[in-house]
Amino acid sequence: MILVTGATGNVGRNLVRELLDAGEKVRALTRDPATCNLPDGVETVAGDLTRPETLATALQGVDRAFLFPVHGALDAFLAGAKEAGTQHIVLLSSDSVTFPEPGWIGEQHLACEQAVADSGMSWTFVRPTVFMANDLGWAHQLRNDGTVRGAYGGGAMAPVDERDIAAVAAHALLAPDPGKTYELTGPQALSQIDRVRIIGETLGLPARFEEVPREAVRQRLLNHMPPPAVDFLLDQLAASRATPTPVLPTIEQVTGRPAHTYAEWVTHHAADFNGGQQTGPRVHSA
Ligand SMILES: NC(=O)c1ccc[n+]([C@@H]2O[C@H](COP(=O)([O-])OP(=O)(O)OC[C@H]3O[C@@H](n4cnc5c(N)ncnc54)[C@H](OP(=O)(O)O)[C@@H]3O)[C@@H](O)[C@H]2O)c1
């Protein structure tokens, strides 16, 4: 039995699908089974990683687990998993752990990695760069007036499709290679300006990027993230103007197929950008 925590998240939902398609017995952990909307064939159990007393049922008979990095809350889960006979943990981490200055986000993930490494079970760390899924946060801005407002629009990162992260995590669960770390990027370094343009071209929507001061973006992000995380992300964006994120071949090496491009990701999420309405891609005349 494979337990997937974070099963309702961007990565976890795709991972559940990959594992079911591979014929595995899958159990999904969620804090709210009533609304989780997971596919038929997955066993759904209620549990909260910050409340160890809720985890015993989820861990029964689990030999491998995908672990979502709820910061500071993994020790009890790991102790329970070891006691239940779990042998291998695949941790969702972050490429920020590899940075010379990992910043607040990297430090949190390093602590999660250390907890897993200390658990006595074997492990694989999956370290993605920024998710393409973060750009779903632009959908409401584009629907409002076709304009995404942000800072450091020319800085180029190599965002990764959540389906590819899930595919690598599935590989790490199906063919465990203890002690392996996978650093993942998408197939292209793209600035925010590039990505907004690709959304517009792919979906046939008006879409432009407008540069706004860092402080305005910072105030907006503080509604969603703690200050050190916001500052770290903005610093990363600023730095990517001079040094674009390098593109890594890991996804193709592991899965045997190319990583999804940004345009493919946009097509997959057309309904999210269109507010639930499917529209066709723009047809360019010669
Ligand atoms: N976004 C990026 O650019 C980026 C880059 C590198 C690494 N990462 C890592 O990836 C994570 C985001 O992954 P994602 O986008 O797949 O997730 P997501 O869509 O943000 O979903 C969060 C998931 O975590 C689960 N969860 C949250 N708190 C929980 C708790 N206390 N107990 C049990 N489950 C809990 C939620 O489950 P329920 O609500 O169903 O309980 C949900 O499945 C980040 O937190 C970060 O660690 C992100």
PDBQT file of the ligand as one rigid body, heavy atoms in Angstrom, charges set to zero:
ROOT
HETATM    1  N1  LIG A 301       5.020  26.309  -5.440  1.00  0.00    +0.000 N 
HETATM    2  C1  LIG A 301       6.313  26.218  -5.742  1.00  0.00    +0.000 C 
HETATM    3  O1  LIG A 301       6.848  26.938  -6.602  1.00  0.00    +0.000 OA
HETATM    4  C2  LIG A 301       7.155  25.188  -5.021  1.00  0.00    +0.000 A 
HETATM    5  C3  LIG A 301       8.488  25.001  -5.406  1.00  0.00    +0.000 A 
HETATM    6  C4  LIG A 301       9.252  24.020  -4.754  1.00  0.00    +0.000 A 
HETATM    7  C5  LIG A 301       8.674  23.265  -3.727  1.00  0.00    +0.000 A 
HETATM    8  N2  LIG A 301       7.374  23.473  -3.376  1.00  0.00    +0.000 N 
HETATM    9  C6  LIG A 301       6.778  22.659  -2.281  1.00  0.00    +0.000 C 
HETATM   10  O2  LIG A 301       5.565  22.125  -2.735  1.00  0.00    +0.000 OA
HETATM   11  C7  LIG A 301       4.528  22.452  -1.822  1.00  0.00    +0.000 C 
HETATM   12  C8  LIG A 301       3.215  22.689  -2.572  1.00  0.00    +0.000 C 
HETATM   13  O3  LIG A 301       2.824  21.495  -3.219  1.00  0.00    +0.000 OA
HETATM   14  P1  LIG A 301       1.414  21.459  -3.978  1.00  0.00    +0.000 P 
HETATM   15  O4  LIG A 301       1.325  22.677  -4.852  1.00  0.00    +0.000 OA
HETATM   16  O5  LIG A 301       1.234  20.114  -4.580  1.00  0.00    +0.000 OA
HETATM   17  O6  LIG A 301       0.396  21.613  -2.751  1.00  0.00    +0.000 OA
HETATM   18  P2  LIG A 301      -0.913  22.519  -2.677  1.00  0.00    +0.000 P 
HETATM   19  O7  LIG A 301      -1.635  22.469  -3.979  1.00  0.00    +0.000 OA
HETATM   20  O8  LIG A 301      -0.537  23.818  -2.056  1.00  0.00    +0.000 OA
HETATM   21  O9  LIG A 301      -1.804  21.694  -1.635  1.00  0.00    +0.000 OA
HETATM   22  C9  LIG A 301      -1.438  21.566  -0.279  1.00  0.00    +0.000 C 
HETATM   23  C10 LIG A 301      -1.599  20.091   0.107  1.00  0.00    +0.000 C 
HETATM   24  O10 LIG A 301      -1.064  19.885   1.413  1.00  0.00    +0.000 OA
HETATM   25  C11 LIG A 301      -2.010  19.232   2.204  1.00  0.00    +0.000 C 
HETATM   26  N3  LIG A 301      -1.838  19.694   3.575  1.00  0.00    +0.000 N 
HETATM   27  C12 LIG A 301      -1.609  20.980   3.971  1.00  0.00    +0.000 A 
HETATM   28  N4  LIG A 301      -1.540  21.031   5.308  1.00  0.00    +0.000 NA
HETATM   29  C13 LIG A 301      -1.728  19.756   5.761  1.00  0.00    +0.000 A 
HETATM   30  C14 LIG A 301      -1.755  19.165   7.042  1.00  0.00    +0.000 A 
HETATM   31  N5  LIG A 301      -1.600  19.895   8.176  1.00  0.00    +0.000 N 
HETATM   32  N6  LIG A 301      -1.962  17.834   7.136  1.00  0.00    +0.000 NA
HETATM   33  C15 LIG A 301      -2.155  17.084   6.028  1.00  0.00    +0.000 A 
HETATM   34  N7  LIG A 301      -2.129  17.588   4.768  1.00  0.00    +0.000 NA
HETATM   35  C16 LIG A 301      -1.922  18.914   4.653  1.00  0.00    +0.000 A 
HETATM   36  C17 LIG A 301      -3.343  19.612   1.626  1.00  0.00    +0.000 C 
HETATM   37  O11 LIG A 301      -4.255  18.567   1.941  1.00  0.00    +0.000 OA
HETATM   38  P3  LIG A 301      -5.790  18.760   2.439  1.00  0.00    +0.000 P 
HETATM   39  O12 LIG A 301      -6.135  20.226   2.306  1.00  0.00    +0.000 OA
HETATM   40  O13 LIG A 301      -6.586  17.875   1.516  1.00  0.00    +0.000 OA
HETATM   41  O14 LIG A 301      -5.781  18.271   3.834  1.00  0.00    +0.000 OA
HETATM   42  C18 LIG A 301      -3.042  19.658   0.130  1.00  0.00    +0.000 C 
HETATM   43  O15 LIG A 301      -3.131  18.368  -0.427  1.00  0.00    +0.000 OA
HETATM   44  C19 LIG A 301       4.996  23.705  -1.086  1.00  0.00    +0.000 C 
HETATM   45  O16 LIG A 301       4.433  23.770   0.179  1.00  0.00    +0.000 OA
HETATM   46  C20 LIG A 301       6.491  23.519  -1.051  1.00  0.00    +0.000 C 
HETATM   47  O17 LIG A 301       6.817  22.794   0.105  1.00  0.00    +0.000 OA
HETATM   48  C21 LIG A 301       6.608  24.409  -4.001  1.00  0.00    +0.000 A 
ENDROOT
TORSDOF 0
